[in-house]
Amino acid sequence: MTKELKNKLARFISTLFVPPSFTIIVFTLFAFILETESIKKVITILVAFLFGFTAQIILFIVLRKRGKIVDLDASVKEERTRPFLISVGFYLIGLVILIIFNINIISIAFWFCYISNTLVTILINRHWKISAHAMGAAGPLAAVTYVFGPIALIFTMLVMLVGWSRIQLKVHNFTQVIVGILFAFISTYLQIYLIVRFFG
C-alpha cells in the first residue's frame, strides 16, 4: 500500500470515527439494552445525539470557520482548551437531563466520564498533546466492556485502528496515542464501576 493510499485510509478512519461517532453509537446501544421504558430510550438517544454528537460537530465547524482551529485535526494543542471547555458545558446539560429522567445509572456514569475525562484532558493538554481521538474510542470501549464483559474487547482492534490513523496523519506520536487509550479506558472503567457501586 502506497503512502498516499495509507494517508487517504487514515483520513477516512479519522473522520468517520471521531469521538462523537462513538458517543451516539454506544448510547443508542445502551438505550435499547439498559432501558425498558420507551421514553427513557428516547431521552438517552436524544441526549447523546444533541449534546454528545450534534453540538460537538457544530462547535468544531463554527470554531474552524472562525479560525480558532487551524486544521481538521486541531493539531495545535493550545487551540484545544476552548472547545473542550465548551464541550464540558454541553455534557453538563446532558447530565442534568439524564438524571432528571432517571436514566440507567450505567449511562449516567458513562456520561459523567465525558465531563471528568475532558477536564483532565484540558489539564494534560496544557503541557502535552494527548490523543483525544484515541481517548474518544477507548472510553466507549471501556463502557461496553463494563456492560458486556471481556467479549467486548474484540473491539480493541477498532480502537487501535483509530490510533493508527492519528499516527499515520502525523497528528500524534505512538506515545500520545497509547497514553490516550490507556488513560481513557482505565479512567472510564473505574469511574463507571465506582459510580454504579455507590449510587446504583
trRosetta pair geometry for C-beta under 8 A, 3 or more apart (Angstrom, degrees):
i j d omega theta_ij theta_ji phi_ij phi_ji
1 5 5.0 -121 -173 88 87 125
1 6 5.5 107 130 -61 115 89
1 9 7.8 -19 -177 -1 142 143
2 5 4.6 93 57 8 82 103
2 6 6.9 -142 97 -6 43 87
3 6 5.5 -54 -148 37 32 114
3 7 6.3 34 153 -21 66 105
4 7 5.7 -54 -150 35 30 112
4 8 6.5 30 151 -19 63 104
5 8 5.6 -52 -148 35 34 112
5 9 6.4 33 153 -17 65 105
6 9 5.7 -56 -149 38 31 110
6 10 6.1 32 153 -20 66 108
6 168 5.8 -131 150 -159 103 132
7 10 5.5 -51 -143 37 31 113
7 11 6.3 34 155 -21 64 104
7 168 6.4 -167 -99 150 53 105
7 169 6.8 109 -143 -96 78 66
8 11 5.7 -52 -147 34 30 111
8 12 6.5 33 152 -21 63 104
9 12 5.6 -53 -150 34 32 113
9 13 6.4 28 154 -15 66 106
9 165 7.6 -125 119 -108 71 96
9 168 7.9 -28 80 123 87 164
10 13 5.9 -56 -147 39 30 109
10 14 5.9 29 156 -19 66 113
10 164 7.1 -120 -113 122 98 78
10 165 4.0 156 -156 -142 74 72
10 166 7.9 -168 -173 -34 109 21
10 168 3.8 -142 -93 88 153 131
10 169 5.1 -172 133 -47 130 90
11 14 5.7 -57 -140 41 28 111
11 15 6.1 23 161 -16 64 111
11 165 7.5 177 -46 -166 19 110
11 169 6.6 114 -75 -91 69 122
12 15 6.1 -63 -147 39 24 105
12 16 6.0 17 160 -15 64 114
13 16 6.0 -59 -138 41 26 106
13 17 5.8 -17 176 21 65 114
13 161 5.9 -121 -158 147 145 99
13 162 6.3 -156 153 -101 108 52
13 164 7.8 7 97 77 158 91
13 165 4.1 -148 85 -76 118 147
14 17 7.0 -68 -126 57 16 82
14 18 7.4 51 161 -73 54 71
14 73 7.5 -19 163 -103 143 96
14 133 6.5 -33 -142 -134 83 155
14 162 7.2 117 -99 -150 56 69
14 165 4.3 -167 -55 141 90 131
14 166 6.4 127 -107 -71 116 64
14 169 6.1 -3 -41 -20 160 149
14 171 7.9 120 -137 6 149 146
15 18 6.6 -15 -162 -40 30 100
15 72 7.7 -27 -91 170 98 131
16 21 6.6 68 153 -94 51 171
17 21 5.5 -119 -133 68 38 142
17 22 6.9 49 -164 -46 80 95
17 133 7.5 84 110 -166 89 100
17 137 6.4 31 160 -87 120 114
17 158 7.4 -173 -123 173 154 99
17 161 7.8 87 25 99 163 101
17 162 5.0 -108 108 -98 137 113
17 165 7.8 130 55 30 115 153
18 21 5.3 108 57 -6 65 103
18 57 7.9 109 93 -92 149 88
18 133 7.0 -77 -130 -117 50 90
18 136 6.9 -25 164 123 46 158
19 22 5.9 -57 -157 35 42 108
19 23 6.5 48 149 -27 70 103
19 56 7.4 -97 87 160 99 157
19 132 6.4 -66 -37 150 137 90
19 133 6.6 -135 -45 -119 88 43
19 135 7.3 -3 -98 88 126 78
19 136 2.5 -101 -99 -140 96 143
19 137 7.4 -108 -99 -40 66 56
20 23 5.1 -49 -150 29 42 121
20 24 6.6 34 160 -15 72 100
20 52 6.1 156 -136 145 78 66
20 53 4.3 122 178 -122 109 56
20 56 4.5 -177 -77 75 129 137
20 57 5.9 -112 57 -48 168 89
20 136 7.7 -31 -17 -163 38 135
21 24 6.4 -58 -153 36 30 101
21 25 6.4 26 152 -16 64 112
21 53 7.5 87 -78 -123 31 103
22 25 5.6 -59 -145 41 33 113
22 26 5.9 23 164 -14 71 111
22 136 5.8 152 32 156 133 82
22 137 5.9 -180 -63 -106 153 49
22 139 7.6 120 118 69 141 89
22 140 4.1 -143 165 -8 119 156
23 26 6.5 -64 -144 39 21 100
23 27 6.2 5 167 -4 61 116
23 48 5.5 -178 149 -163 90 95
23 52 3.7 -149 159 154 143 122
23 53 5.7 -165 83 -63 117 80
23 56 7.8 105 25 11 154 151
23 114 7.6 49 -111 -94 119 138
23 136 7.9 -56 -38 -162 90 97
23 140 7.2 -131 -74 -75 40 125
24 27 6.3 -61 -136 46 25 102
24 28 6.0 29 162 -22 62 112
24 45 7.9 55 -155 -155 76 71
24 48 5.2 142 -108 140 53 111
24 49 5.8 68 -118 -90 109 63
24 52 6.5 171 -60 97 66 108
24 53 4.4 29 -54 -67 117 140
25 28 6.1 -63 -152 35 22 109
25 29 6.5 22 153 -17 61 109
25 140 7.3 57 75 -167 102 153
26 29 5.5 -55 -151 37 33 114
26 30 6.2 32 152 -18 67 106
26 48 7.9 -161 72 -138 70 145
26 110 7.4 -128 132 160 130 153
26 140 4.4 -148 -48 -146 149 111
26 143 5.9 72 -177 86 142 133
26 144 6.2 -112 -126 -58 108 100
27 30 5.3 -48 -140 39 37 113
27 31 6.3 50 154 -31 64 98
27 44 5.7 -163 174 162 96 91
27 45 6.5 156 123 -102 99 44
27 47 7.3 -117 175 79 151 88
27 48 3.4 178 76 -77 152 152
27 52 6.7 112 -4 53 149 158
27 107 6.6 87 -132 -142 85 108
27 110 7.8 -171 -85 98 85 133
27 111 7.9 59 -98 -74 124 97
28 31 5.5 -44 -149 24 32 117
28 32 7.0 17 157 -6 61 104
28 44 7.8 151 -96 118 32 101
28 45 5.3 57 -103 -113 74 98
28 48 6.8 -133 -43 78 69 152
29 32 6.4 -70 -158 42 29 99
29 33 5.9 10 157 -7 69 120
29 144 7.4 15 98 -106 151 103
30 33 5.8 -65 -131 49 30 102
30 34 5.0 -7 -177 11 73 123
30 35 7.7 70 139 -12 67 94
30 44 6.3 -131 96 175 96 142
30 104 7.0 -145 169 61 105 133
30 106 6.8 -150 -147 102 124 108
30 107 4.9 143 143 -88 142 104
30 110 7.4 -149 -73 35 164 151
30 143 7.8 -46 -67 151 130 122
30 147 7.2 -139 -104 -80 89 162
31 34 7.1 -47 -101 48 10 88
31 35 5.5 -28 -165 23 50 127
31 40 7.5 179 -148 124 79 71
31 41 4.3 98 171 -149 101 68
31 42 7.8 121 -163 -34 134 18
31 44 3.9 176 -95 85 98 131
31 45 4.9 -12 -56 -48 167 89
31 48 8.0 -116 -42 7 120 135
31 107 7.7 72 -71 -99 58 148
32 35 7.2 -37 -81 49 13 88
32 41 6.4 60 -77 -135 52 120
33 147 6.9 76 119 172 147 140
34 44 8.0 144 68 -104 109 165
34 104 4.0 -73 150 -6 126 173
34 106 5.9 -137 -118 53 152 121
34 107 6.2 -178 78 -34 155 109
34 147 7.5 -84 -65 -131 111 131
35 40 4.1 -160 -151 105 132 113
35 41 4.7 -175 90 -68 137 72
35 44 6.2 -158 -27 -10 146 143
35 103 7.2 -47 -85 -147 119 75
35 104 5.9 -126 -70 -27 75 114
36 40 7.6 34 51 52 46 131
37 40 4.4 78 73 9 98 108
37 41 7.0 -164 94 -10 50 84
38 41 5.6 -55 -153 33 35 114
38 42 6.4 33 153 -18 68 105
39 42 5.7 -55 -151 37 33 112
39 43 6.3 32 152 -19 66 107
39 101 7.3 -140 133 -161 101 121
40 43 5.6 -50 -141 37 34 112
40 44 6.2 39 157 -22 64 105
40 101 6.2 163 -111 148 74 113
40 102 7.5 -64 -106 85 120 74
40 103 5.7 154 -159 -111 99 69
40 104 7.5 98 165 -23 132 81
41 44 5.9 -56 -150 34 27 112
41 45 6.5 19 156 -11 63 109
42 45 6.0 -63 -150 41 28 106
42 46 5.9 27 156 -20 67 113
43 46 5.7 -57 -140 39 28 111
43 47 6.1 29 162 -20 65 106
43 97 6.8 -159 -173 151 107 104
43 98 7.3 149 140 -104 111 55
43 101 4.7 -93 164 115 171 171
43 103 6.3 -137 101 -77 118 114
44 47 6.2 -56 -148 34 23 108
44 48 6.5 18 156 -12 60 111
44 98 7.3 67 -103 -117 65 97
44 103 5.5 134 -80 -139 93 131
44 104 7.8 11 -89 23 136 95
44 107 5.7 -56 -130 -163 117 161
45 48 5.9 -61 -150 41 30 110
45 49 6.0 26 155 -18 67 112
46 49 5.7 -58 -141 40 28 109
46 50 5.8 14 166 -9 68 113
47 50 6.3 -60 -135 44 23 100
47 51 5.7 -28 -175 30 63 114
47 52 7.0 54 132 -7 67 106
47 94 4.5 116 -175 -148 104 95
47 97 5.3 -178 -99 89 121 130
47 98 5.8 83 -146 -62 178 92
47 103 7.9 -82 17 -50 150 161
47 111 7.5 -15 132 -113 131 145
48 51 7.3 -67 -112 57 12 76
48 52 4.5 -40 -154 42 53 132
48 53 6.3 47 146 -14 67 105
48 94 7.7 94 -71 -151 37 138
49 52 7.2 11 -24 53 11 86
49 53 5.2 -40 -145 41 38 126
49 54 6.0 36 156 -14 66 108
50 53 7.4 46 7 49 11 82
50 54 5.5 -35 -132 43 33 120
50 55 6.2 45 155 -26 56 105
50 94 7.5 169 80 -91 93 103
51 54 7.8 -6 -38 53 19 83
51 55 5.2 0 -128 17 39 138
51 56 8.0 70 161 -30 37 89
51 90 4.5 172 -160 169 88 94
51 91 6.5 147 153 -86 116 35
51 93 5.8 -160 -112 79 143 103
51 94 3.8 -161 83 -60 153 118
52 55 7.6 52 -3 42 15 100
52 56 6.6 -9 173 -14 29 127
52 90 7.6 166 -68 132 39 117
52 91 7.4 69 -87 -98 77 78
52 94 6.5 66 -42 -98 89 168
52 111 7.8 -101 -72 -125 129 91
52 114 7.0 -97 -115 -111 104 166
53 56 6.2 -79 -156 35 12 107
53 57 6.5 3 161 -13 58 111
54 57 5.9 -60 -147 37 29 107
54 58 6.2 23 160 -14 67 110
55 58 5.9 -57 -144 41 29 109
55 59 6.1 36 155 -26 64 108
55 87 8.0 142 116 -121 105 62
55 90 4.6 167 116 -131 148 145
56 59 5.6 -50 -147 32 28 116
56 60 6.6 28 155 -18 61 104
56 87 6.1 44 -109 -117 93 105
56 90 6.9 -159 -61 80 75 163
57 60 5.9 -56 -154 34 31 110
57 61 6.4 28 152 -17 65 108
58 61 5.7 -56 -147 38 33 111
58 62 6.1 32 156 -19 68 107
59 62 6.0 -57 -146 37 26 109
59 63 6.3 19 160 -11 64 111
59 83 5.8 128 142 -140 118 94
59 86 5.7 170 -144 109 137 133
59 87 6.8 -175 83 -73 169 78
59 90 7.7 -107 -42 -32 142 144
60 63 6.1 -61 -145 42 27 106
60 64 6.0 29 156 -23 64 111
60 69 6.9 -34 -157 30 69 163
60 74 7.7 -90 -137 -52 104 124
60 83 6.6 51 -88 -137 66 143
61 64 5.7 -57 -146 36 27 113
61 65 6.3 25 157 -18 64 107
62 65 6.0 -57 -148 36 28 108
62 66 6.4 15 157 -9 63 112
63 66 5.8 -62 -144 45 31 105
63 68 4.1 -78 -167 69 86 118
63 69 4.8 65 123 -7 105 107
63 82 7.1 157 -124 103 138 121
63 83 5.8 -84 -12 -75 168 109
64 67 7.8 44 176 -67 29 22
64 68 7.4 -80 -63 54 22 74
64 69 4.8 -48 -87 66 65 108
64 72 7.7 34 -124 -95 140 49
67 70 7.4 28 -164 -93 63 58
68 79 6.4 148 155 -154 66 103
68 82 6.5 -70 171 73 132 149
68 83 7.9 144 120 -47 121 97
69 74 5.1 -45 -152 -102 118 84
69 76 7.8 -176 -145 45 57 101
69 79 5.2 133 -108 156 62 135
69 83 7.1 22 -65 -35 127 136
70 74 8.0 121 42 -120 67 39
70 75 7.3 -68 69 46 105 88
70 76 5.8 63 20 -1 121 126
70 79 6.7 -153 -2 -48 86 166
71 74 7.1 -152 72 -52 69 24
71 75 5.6 2 57 9 123 106
71 76 8.0 115 22 -7 95 90
73 166 7.9 135 -148 -134 120 80
73 169 6.4 177 -89 132 146 135
73 171 4.4 -129 178 -109 143 131
74 79 5.9 -143 -158 95 84 113
74 80 5.7 99 159 -87 122 89
74 83 7.3 -78 -125 33 149 149
74 132 7.8 -9 78 34 130 139
75 171 5.4 -121 -104 -136 97 82
76 79 4.4 68 85 2 102 113
76 80 7.6 -172 96 -26 58 83
77 80 5.6 -46 -161 11 45 121
77 125 5.3 -170 -173 -171 103 87
77 128 7.7 -142 -135 136 163 16
77 129 4.1 -122 -79 -88 124 99
78 81 7.0 -31 -172 -2 42 108
79 82 7.2 -50 -175 29 50 104
79 83 7.7 30 145 2 73 109
80 83 6.3 -67 -157 47 46 102
80 84 5.7 44 153 -24 79 114
80 122 7.8 -161 117 -111 95 64
80 125 5.3 -106 83 -171 129 150
80 129 7.9 131 -2 -128 149 87
80 132 7.3 -175 -150 -38 136 141
81 84 5.8 -66 -149 39 27 111
81 85 6.2 24 159 -19 67 109
81 122 5.8 85 -128 -144 75 95
81 125 6.6 -179 -72 102 76 130
81 126 7.6 55 -82 -78 121 79
82 85 5.9 -58 -147 35 28 109
82 86 6.4 23 159 -14 65 107
83 86 5.7 -56 -144 40 34 110
83 87 6.1 42 154 -26 66 106
84 87 5.5 -53 -149 33 30 117
84 88 6.7 37 151 -25 62 99
84 118 5.4 176 -168 -177 94 100
84 121 6.3 -143 -140 94 143 110
84 122 5.0 176 115 -79 144 98
84 125 7.3 163 -16 21 161 159
85 88 5.7 -46 -155 25 34 114
85 89 7.2 39 146 -19 61 98
85 122 6.8 78 -63 -105 78 145
86 89 5.5 -48 -162 28 40 117
86 90 6.9 40 144 -16 67 100
87 90 5.6 -52 -154 35 39 111
87 91 6.3 38 149 -19 69 106
87 114 7.9 -112 149 162 106 104
87 118 5.9 -138 97 -149 118 154
88 91 5.5 -54 -147 39 34 114
88 92 6.3 41 152 -25 66 102
88 115 5.7 88 -143 -136 84 74
88 118 5.3 -169 -76 101 91 136
88 119 6.4 75 -104 -65 139 84
89 92 5.7 -50 -149 30 30 113
89 93 6.9 31 153 -17 62 101
90 93 5.9 -54 -156 32 34 111
90 94 6.5 31 149 -16 66 107
91 94 5.5 -55 -149 39 35 113
91 95 6.2 41 152 -26 67 104
91 111 6.9 171 -164 175 91 84
91 114 4.7 -156 -129 107 138 115
91 115 4.7 -177 120 -73 135 83
91 118 7.0 164 1 15 157 148
92 95 5.5 -50 -146 31 32 115
92 96 6.6 35 155 -20 63 101
92 115 6.5 90 -69 -106 70 129
93 96 6.0 -54 -155 32 31 111
93 97 6.7 27 151 -16 64 107
94 97 5.7 -58 -151 37 34 111
94 98 6.3 33 154 -20 69 106
94 111 6.0 -134 119 -165 113 131
95 98 5.8 -55 -147 36 31 111
95 99 6.3 27 156 -16 65 107
95 108 7.1 88 -146 -152 75 79
95 111 5.5 170 -93 126 77 120
95 112 6.3 84 -119 -84 126 67
95 115 6.6 -11 -47 -35 143 138
96 99 5.9 -59 -150 38 29 109
96 100 6.2 32 154 -23 65 108
97 100 5.7 -52 -144 34 30 113
97 101 6.4 9 163 0 64 110
98 101 6.4 -70 -147 49 25 96
98 103 4.3 -64 -163 29 81 133
98 107 6.4 -145 -155 117 132 104
98 108 5.0 167 132 -99 127 82
98 111 5.7 140 1 34 165 164
99 102 7.4 26 -179 -76 35 39
99 103 7.5 -65 -65 27 24 89
99 108 6.3 88 -76 -128 71 130
103 107 5.0 -74 141 79 116 129
103 108 5.7 145 81 -53 97 92
104 107 4.8 85 70 8 89 104
104 108 7.1 -163 95 -5 45 87
105 108 5.4 -54 -144 40 37 113
105 109 6.0 42 155 -24 69 105
105 195 6.8 -171 170 131 99 96
105 196 5.4 127 121 -113 119 71
105 199 6.0 176 -146 104 129 94
105 200 4.3 -178 88 -104 163 82
106 109 5.7 -52 -145 36 29 112
106 110 6.3 28 155 -17 63 106
106 143 7.6 124 168 -162 97 93
106 146 7.1 178 -148 112 114 123
106 147 6.3 94 176 -84 153 102
106 192 6.5 40 -146 -162 71 110
106 196 6.0 21 -85 -88 70 123
106 200 7.8 39 -51 -104 68 126
107 110 5.8 -54 -146 37 30 109
107 111 6.3 31 154 -20 64 106
108 111 5.7 -56 -148 37 30 111
108 112 6.4 36 151 -24 64 103
108 195 7.4 -144 101 150 91 138
109 112 5.6 -51 -152 30 31 115
109 113 6.9 40 147 -27 61 98
109 191 6.4 167 177 130 94 84
109 192 4.4 111 129 -125 128 63
109 195 3.7 166 -116 81 112 140
109 196 5.7 -55 -39 -47 160 81
109 199 7.8 163 -75 61 104 122
110 113 5.5 -45 -160 21 38 118
110 114 7.6 47 144 -24 61 91
110 139 7.9 126 -161 159 88 97
110 143 4.4 51 -116 -118 129 135
110 188 7.1 37 -132 -166 73 103
110 192 5.8 20 -71 -94 70 116
111 114 5.8 -40 -167 16 44 114
111 115 7.6 39 142 -11 64 98
112 115 5.7 -54 -164 34 45 111
112 116 6.2 31 148 -10 77 109
112 191 6.7 -147 97 158 106 127
112 195 6.5 142 49 -90 148 160
113 116 5.8 -58 -136 46 36 104
113 117 5.4 30 167 -15 72 114
113 139 6.1 167 131 -161 130 119
113 143 7.5 -155 36 -68 153 112
113 187 7.0 136 -150 125 105 92
113 188 4.6 65 -162 -122 153 79
113 191 5.1 146 -90 82 97 145
113 192 6.8 -30 -47 -52 131 86
114 117 6.4 -53 -130 43 19 105
114 118 6.1 21 163 -20 57 114
114 139 7.6 109 -83 155 65 156
115 118 6.1 -64 -150 36 21 109
115 119 6.5 18 157 -17 61 108
116 119 5.9 -57 -150 35 30 110
116 120 6.5 27 155 -15 65 106
116 187 7.4 -158 112 166 113 118
116 191 6.4 172 60 -114 151 155
117 120 5.7 -54 -147 39 33 110
117 121 6.2 39 151 -25 65 106
117 135 6.5 169 165 177 128 127
117 139 6.3 -87 -20 -98 177 138
117 183 7.9 133 -142 134 101 98
117 184 6.2 60 -150 -120 142 77
117 187 5.8 128 -96 113 100 140
117 188 6.7 -7 -61 -69 139 86
118 121 5.4 -52 -147 34 32 116
118 122 6.6 41 151 -25 64 98
119 122 5.7 -45 -154 26 34 115
119 123 7.0 32 149 -15 62 102
120 123 5.7 -55 -157 36 38 111
120 124 6.3 35 149 -16 70 106
120 183 7.8 -157 119 170 135 126
120 187 7.3 -132 43 -138 161 160
121 124 5.6 -54 -144 40 34 110
121 125 5.7 40 155 -28 67 111
121 130 6.2 -122 -138 66 85 126
121 132 6.5 76 -164 -98 148 91
121 135 6.8 -136 -89 40 132 177
122 125 5.6 -55 -142 35 25 116
122 126 7.2 40 153 -34 57 93
123 126 6.1 -44 -165 9 33 113
124 127 6.7 -86 -173 49 40 89
124 128 5.8 -57 170 63 81 92
124 130 5.1 13 124 -10 137 129
125 128 7.2 -96 -113 71 25 47
125 129 6.5 47 -134 -109 72 48
125 130 6.6 -94 -76 25 73 89
128 176 7.6 -161 160 -107 98 97
129 172 6.8 -147 120 -108 106 87
129 176 6.0 -4 99 -132 76 141
130 134 7.9 -107 163 56 79 114
130 135 6.9 56 135 -39 111 126
130 176 5.7 -172 -131 -160 37 83
130 179 5.9 -100 -129 100 101 112
130 180 4.9 144 172 -80 92 92
130 183 7.1 -24 -163 35 145 151
131 134 3.8 55 104 12 123 112
131 135 6.4 164 100 -12 67 83
131 163 6.9 86 124 -123 164 77
131 166 5.4 94 -138 134 128 167
131 171 7.7 100 -117 109 94 103
131 172 4.4 1 -82 -91 107 170
131 176 4.9 114 -33 137 92 91
131 177 4.7 32 -6 -99 158 53
131 179 7.7 130 20 66 91 79
131 180 3.7 -100 60 -16 86 161
131 181 7.8 2 71 -33 122 72
132 135 5.4 -54 -147 40 36 114
132 136 5.9 40 153 -25 67 107
132 180 7.1 -113 -55 -142 17 135
133 136 5.6 -56 -146 36 28 113
133 137 6.7 20 156 -13 62 105
133 162 5.6 -154 151 165 102 108
133 163 7.5 165 105 -88 102 45
133 165 7.5 -99 144 78 151 105
133 166 5.1 170 61 -68 138 131
133 171 7.8 65 6 95 135 142
133 172 7.8 -151 39 -2 110 139
133 180 7.6 48 64 142 55 157
134 137 6.0 -61 -153 38 31 105
134 138 6.0 19 156 -13 68 115
134 159 7.1 74 -153 -177 68 87
134 162 6.3 161 -97 110 53 106
134 163 4.8 54 -104 -93 108 89
134 166 6.5 -87 -43 18 95 153
134 172 7.4 -99 -16 78 122 167
134 176 7.7 154 15 129 143 69
134 177 4.7 154 -68 -153 150 65
134 178 7.8 -75 -177 -45 158 15
134 180 3.5 99 81 99 119 127
134 181 4.8 -77 170 -55 112 76
134 184 7.0 174 121 11 73 137
135 138 5.9 -62 -135 43 30 104
135 139 5.9 35 167 -27 67 107
135 180 4.5 -97 -46 -175 81 95
135 181 7.3 -133 -78 -76 44 32
135 183 6.7 -33 -105 81 103 101
135 184 3.8 158 -144 -64 70 138
136 139 6.5 -37 -131 27 22 112
136 140 7.5 18 165 -5 50 106
136 162 7.9 -124 76 164 89 154
136 184 7.5 -94 -28 -137 22 162
137 140 6.6 -66 -162 41 30 104
137 141 6.5 32 147 -22 65 111
137 158 6.7 -151 -166 120 123 88
137 159 4.3 159 131 -120 119 75
137 162 4.4 158 -42 45 158 158
137 163 7.5 -122 54 -40 143 79
137 181 7.5 -28 78 -109 98 85
137 184 7.9 97 64 96 51 153
138 141 5.3 -53 -148 35 37 118
138 142 6.5 43 153 -24 67 100
138 159 5.3 83 -79 -146 70 135
138 180 6.9 154 14 130 136 73
138 181 4.3 155 -71 -145 147 59
138 182 7.5 -61 -175 -29 161 17
138 183 7.9 96 92 65 145 57
138 184 3.9 114 84 83 110 118
138 185 4.3 -80 170 -51 108 87
138 188 7.5 166 122 14 77 134
139 142 5.8 -53 -155 30 32 112
139 143 6.7 29 150 -16 64 104
139 184 4.3 -83 -56 176 80 109
139 185 7.1 -132 -79 -77 35 41
139 187 7.7 -37 -106 76 91 97
139 188 4.3 144 -143 -63 73 151
140 143 5.4 -52 -147 36 38 113
140 144 6.2 35 156 -16 70 105
140 188 8.0 -70 -36 174 21 167
141 144 5.9 -56 -146 41 30 108
141 145 6.1 33 153 -22 64 109
141 152 7.0 160 -165 140 66 106
141 153 7.5 73 179 -114 108 50
141 155 5.6 -161 -119 96 99 111
141 156 6.6 94 -158 -87 147 57
141 158 7.8 175 -83 70 117 103
141 159 5.4 -32 -41 -57 151 134
141 185 6.2 -32 81 -107 108 100
142 145 5.6 -55 -146 37 29 113
142 146 6.4 35 152 -25 63 102
142 184 7.0 -159 -9 133 131 73
142 185 4.5 162 -65 -148 113 57
142 186 7.5 -129 -107 -32 141 15
142 187 7.9 -172 8 66 178 54
142 188 3.8 127 78 87 145 116
142 189 4.1 -116 -168 -54 114 84
142 192 7.2 164 133 9 102 133
143 146 5.7 -49 -152 29 31 114
143 147 6.7 21 154 -11 63 107
143 188 6.0 -72 -48 158 80 124
143 189 7.8 -143 -63 -85 39 59
143 192 6.2 149 -111 -67 71 156
144 147 5.9 -59 -149 41 34 106
144 148 5.8 -12 168 18 71 115
144 152 4.4 -178 127 -164 96 144
144 155 6.8 16 86 37 148 148
145 148 6.7 -71 -123 57 23 81
145 149 7.0 -43 -171 135 57 8
145 150 6.9 33 -153 -98 96 30
145 152 4.4 -152 -88 76 56 125
145 153 6.0 54 -107 -62 117 76
145 189 6.7 -30 78 -102 117 116
146 189 5.9 175 -64 -133 108 75
146 192 5.0 -43 -103 106 173 144
146 193 6.8 -141 -128 -63 123 78
147 152 7.5 81 63 -50 78 153
148 151 5.8 -87 140 65 104 99
148 152 4.3 112 73 -49 118 115
149 152 6.6 136 71 0 40 96
150 153 5.4 -28 -171 1 60 120
151 154 6.6 -17 171 -9 55 107
152 155 6.0 -31 173 16 67 112
153 156 5.2 9 180 -29 70 113
154 157 7.0 -25 166 7 54 105
155 158 4.9 -30 -173 24 75 118
155 159 6.8 80 133 -19 76 93
156 159 5.4 -52 -155 36 43 114
156 160 6.3 44 148 -20 71 104
157 160 5.6 -53 -147 38 33 113
157 161 6.3 40 150 -25 64 103
158 161 5.5 -50 -149 31 33 116
158 162 6.7 35 151 -19 63 100
159 162 5.8 -52 -154 33 33 111
159 163 6.5 33 148 -17 64 106
159 181 6.0 108 159 -129 122 115
160 163 5.4 -53 -149 38 35 115
160 164 6.2 41 151 -24 66 102
160 181 8.0 32 -83 -108 57 155
161 164 5.5 -48 -147 32 32 115
161 165 6.6 37 152 -24 62 101
162 165 5.7 -51 -154 28 33 113
162 166 6.9 30 151 -17 63 102
163 166 5.9 -57 -155 33 35 109
163 167 6.6 28 151 -13 67 106
163 177 4.0 109 -156 -179 102 127
163 178 7.4 75 -157 -64 146 50
163 180 7.6 170 -108 69 102 115
163 181 6.2 -26 -75 -54 137 126
164 167 5.8 -60 -150 39 34 108
164 168 5.9 35 154 -22 70 109
165 168 5.6 -53 -142 38 30 113
165 169 6.2 22 159 -11 64 110
166 169 6.0 -58 -144 43 28 105
166 171 4.9 -81 -165 63 77 111
166 172 4.5 11 144 32 115 111
166 176 8.0 -112 128 98 130 108
166 177 5.7 159 75 -93 125 115
167 170 7.4 30 177 -78 36 35
167 171 7.8 -90 -72 47 20 71
167 172 6.1 -63 -79 82 59 77
167 173 6.7 60 -121 -147 90 25
167 174 6.0 40 -110 -75 137 61
167 177 5.9 -57 -51 -29 103 148
172 176 4.0 -127 -167 88 107 129
172 177 5.2 129 116 -53 131 85
172 180 7.7 -25 -165 -9 162 140
173 176 5.2 96 52 9 68 103
173 177 7.3 -135 99 -4 35 92
174 177 5.9 -63 -153 38 30 110
174 178 6.1 23 157 -15 69 111
175 178 5.9 -57 -141 40 29 106
175 179 6.0 26 162 -16 66 110
176 179 6.1 -54 -141 40 25 109
176 180 6.3 30 155 -22 59 110
177 180 5.7 -58 -152 35 28 114
177 181 6.4 26 154 -19 65 106
178 181 5.7 -53 -148 35 32 111
178 182 6.2 23 158 -12 67 109
179 182 6.0 -58 -141 43 29 106
179 183 5.8 28 162 -19 66 112
180 183 6.1 -56 -138 39 22 108
180 184 6.1 15 166 -12 61 114
181 184 6.3 -65 -147 40 21 104
181 185 6.1 14 162 -14 62 114
182 185 6.0 -59 -140 39 25 106
182 186 6.0 13 168 -8 65 114
183 186 6.4 -66 -143 44 21 101
183 187 5.7 14 166 -13 62 121
184 187 6.0 -60 -134 44 21 108
184 188 5.8 18 168 -17 62 115
185 188 6.2 -62 -143 39 20 106
185 189 6.2 15 163 -15 61 113
186 189 6.1 -59 -143 38 25 107
186 190 6.1 18 163 -13 63 113
187 190 6.2 -64 -147 40 23 106
187 191 6.2 20 160 -17 63 113
188 191 6.0 -60 -145 38 26 109
188 192 6.3 24 160 -16 64 108
189 192 6.1 -59 -150 37 27 108
189 193 6.2 27 155 -20 64 111
190 193 5.6 -56 -147 37 30 114
190 194 6.2 22 160 -14 67 110
191 194 6.0 -58 -143 40 28 105
191 195 6.0 24 161 -16 66 111
192 195 6.0 -58 -140 40 26 107
192 196 6.0 22 163 -15 64 112
193 196 6.2 -62 -146 40 21 106
193 197 6.1 20 158 -20 61 114
194 197 5.7 -56 -143 37 28 113
194 198 6.1 2 168 1 65 113
195 198 6.5 -71 -140 48 23 92
195 199 5.5 -31 -179 31 65 118
195 200 7.4 91 126 -38 62 93
196 199 7.0 -71 -112 58 15 77
196 200 4.1 22 -168 -37 59 138
197 200 6.6 18 -46 23 11 111
